């Protein structure tokens, strides 16, 4: 579940960067991606 969400957000972030999205758009997706990556590493390190 988490890994799938991470992959989706990475793809979304890549697409935003490629299309030249605004800083705010990129930043919001990046924050959300960071949240899921943190959750993933917390679960895998337990």
C-alpha positions in Angstrom: 0.0 0.0 0.0 2.6 2.5 1.0 5.0 1.6 -1.7 2.2 1.9 -4.3 1.3 5.4 -3.0 5.0 6.4 -3.0 5.3 5.3 -6.7 2.2 7.2 -7.6 3.4 10.4 -6.0 6.9 10.1 -7.5 5.3 9.8 -10.9 3.1 12.8 -10.2 6.1 14.8 -9.0 8.1 13.9 -12.1 5.2 15.0 -14.3 4.9 18.3 -12.5 8.6 19.0 -12.9 8.6 18.0 -16.5 5.6 20.3 -17.3 7.2 23.2 -15.4 4.6 23.4 -12.6 4.8 26.1 -10.1 7.0 25.9 -7.0 3.9 25.6 -4.8 2.5 22.7 -6.7 5.8 20.8 -6.7 6.3 21.6 -3.0 2.9 20.3 -1.9 3.4 16.9 -3.7 6.9 16.7 -2.4 5.7 17.2 1.2 3.1 14.5 0.7 5.7 12.1 -0.8 8.1 12.8 2.1 5.3 11.9 4.6 4.7 8.5 2.9 8.4 7.7 2.6 8.9 8.4 6.3 6.0 6.1 7.2 7.5 3.4 4.9 10.9 3.6 6.5 9.4 3.6 10.0 7.5 0.4 9.2 10.4 -1.4 7.6 12.8 -0.6 10.4 10.6 -2.0 13.1 
